[in-house]
């Protein structure tokens, strides 16, 4: 078993607080993401917490893969975004393009 015996209580407490069940809608997804984010930010993470967060993230990914469409940006949008992120102007790109 991945969760050590002495940390089983911690794991069960996490499951009681937010059960590891398939995500059913966007509201449930928002809750799951909030829980995962809060737990992921914890500095001292036990094996029980790691196992729980790992399972929760898998549930989140499964729901998102099936229900959350991701629009692919155009090439121009990608270049514009990268230029903005790197504080580049069009004149900076002349040499590269």
Secondary structure, 3 states (H helix, E strand, C coil): CCCCHHHHHHHHHHHHHCCCCCCCCHHHHHHHHHHHHHHHCCCCCCHHHHHHHHHHHHHHHHHHHHHCCCCCCCHHHHHHHHHHHCCCCHHHHCCCC
